[in-house]
Amino acid sequence: MPIKIQTLFKSMVEKEASDMFLRTNSPPRARINGIVEVLDNQIVGRDEMLTIANFLLDNEERKAHFAANFDIDFIYADPAIGRFRVNIFKQRGTPSIVARHVHTKVRNFDQLHLPVEIFRQFCESSRGLVLLCGPAGSGKSTSIASMLEFINQNMQKHIVTIEDPIEFLFEDKKSIINQRELGLDVLTYSKALRSVTQQSPDIIYIGTCRDTDTMQAAMSAAELGALVLTTFHTTNAIQTIERVVNFFPPYLHTEIKMQLSLILKGVISLRLVRRKDGLGRIPAYETMVVTPTIARLIREGNTKDIQAFIDEGELFGMRSFKQTLVRLVNQGLVEEDEARKFSDSQDEFNLELKGIKRFAK
């Protein structure tokens, strides 16, 4: 057993790093509070890198998959250290590794500094589609896990997750949870979704929508009465809606907009911002609730007009990125310059900081 990888995982956990990066002829690095730093000054040689990769690819099935595809994603768990989502890929002919620490304890909305009321509202929806969006590493999976655990603790539901790979492990409480992993329990998202409606789910979590078939199946499941949760690598609500529509060919856009206006409950977008006190990162978020007005704008294809209603939609639980960023600054949690970097528009952030608002027409 290679001691080095275990030592690196331990160091990663102790320093509360979100990700670790290993590459041949380079020192191990880790993302700590959003910044990539050197984790260990020792250079990882070619032979050592191959040894680490072979140790993590601990069965013939994984080794065969990596040999055929040059890329593999899976969970590595060590009871004494923790769970890690590992991606191994080829770089200049040798393996490279990115490992993400997956917290085994699911934290609640308060602990994650998420807007409690709007998350509760979406969790309590009886049916429809809820989308969580943001770049890689923005806390989407962690936030989804907190939603599933809230439902698990408070409602008597059947939850089915379809993941690649399974990250958080859940124990049945008030709800019963079936977790399916691509490659282990089912071949593809779309195949899993074609049969999931026969499994009497109340809640369906899809790790990510990657193609038209998966998106169409997710929307159909929402129409048939399930609450569907999924994630997108998009930056805000408007881009997310446009991404969903553009999954489909242009001749279907009118139909898809109509369908989306009827089933979409809301969009939550996340960005992790460094805290002023240096104690990790805190989420900035944009929340969009599909009100009758926003449903009409989606149906008519006027998505560019939605932002103004998000800005003025606090009564419905909506808040824009610039509003949450200004709030974090005013609460003394985030530096003004740091918040400004994460705003969609620095000019609008500056106006919001001065208390100058733009009103919806």
Residue, then its C-alpha position, 0 to 999 in steps of 0.5 A: m500500500p503506497i503510504k504517500i497517497q494516504t498521507l496526502f489525503k490526510s493532509m488534504v483533510e486536515k487543511e480543509a482542502s476541497d481538491m487535490f491535484l497530482r501530476t507527474n514531475s510536479p509537487p502535489r497541490a491542493r485547492i484551499n479556500g479556492i486557491v491552488e497551493v503546494l501541499d507537499n514539496q516532494i516531486v511526484g515521479r513517473d513510477e510513483m504516479l503509476t503506483i498511486a494510480n494502480f492503487l486507486l484503480d483497485n479492481e480489474e474493471r476500473k483498470a480496464h475502463f481507464a485503459a480503454n477510455f484514458d479517463i475515469d471517475f469514481i469514489y475512493a473511501d478510507p474509513a480512517i480518512g474520508r471519502f474522495r471523488v477521484n478522477i484519473f486521466k491521461q496527461r502527456g502519456t502518464p496519469s494525472i489525478v484530481a481528488r475531491h474531498v466528499h464530506t460524509k456528514v450532510r450539513n443543513f441549510d444553516q450550516l452551509h449559509l444557504p437561504v433556508e426558506i427558499f430551500r425549504q419551499f423547493c423541498e416541500s414542492s409536490r412536483g416539478l423541476v428545480l435546477l441548481c447551477g454554478p461552476a465546478g466546485s461551487g457547492k451544487s452537490t453539497s447543497i443538493a445533499s442538504m435538500l435530500e437530507f431535509i426531505n429525508q428527515n421531515m417527509q415520508k417520501h421515496i427518493v431515487t438518486i442517479e449519480d456518477p459516481i455516488e458522493f454522499l451516502f444517506e440512511d433512511k429516516k422518514s423517507i426511503i432512499n435508493q441510490r443508483e450509480l452509473g456503471l454499477d447499477v445502471l448504464t446511462y442517465s436516460k436509461a435510468l430515467r426511462s424506468v424510474t417512473q415505474q419505481s414510484p418515486d416522489i423525488i428524483y435527483i439526477g447528478t447532471c443533465r448532459d444530453t437531450d435524452t436525459m433532459q427530456a426524460a427529466m422534464s417528463a418525470a416532472e410532468l408525471g408528478a415527481l419533484v426532479l432535482t438536477t444540476f447544471h454548469t451554468t452561471n445564472a438563472i437566465q443562462t440556465i433556462e437558455r441552456v435547457v431550451n437549447f438542448f433541443p432543436p429549434y423546431l421544438h423550442t416553442e414546445i419546450k418553453m411552454q413545457l418548462s414554464l409549466i414544470l419549472k419551480g425555480v433555479i438556484s445559482l451558487r458561487l463560493v466566495r472567500r471569507k474575510d476572516g480567512l475561515g474558508r468560503i461562503p456561498a453567494y447565490e441567486t434564487m429565481v422562483v417561477t412566478p406567473t410573470i416569470a412563467r410567461l417570460i419563459r413561455e414567450g422566450n423573453t428570458k433577458d427580462i427575467q433579471a429585473f424581476i429577480d432583482e425585485g422579487e424578494l417577496f417571493g424569495m428571489r435575490s440576485f447575485k449582486q444583492t447577496l454579495v452586497r449583503l455579505v459585504n455589509q455583514g462583514l463576511v466578505e471583502e468588497d473587492e472579493a465580492r466585486k470579482f464574483s458579480d455578473s456586472q461590477d457596475e451594477f454591484n457598485l450601484e447596489l452597494k450604494g443603494i441605487k436600485r433598478f426597477a422592473k418595468 
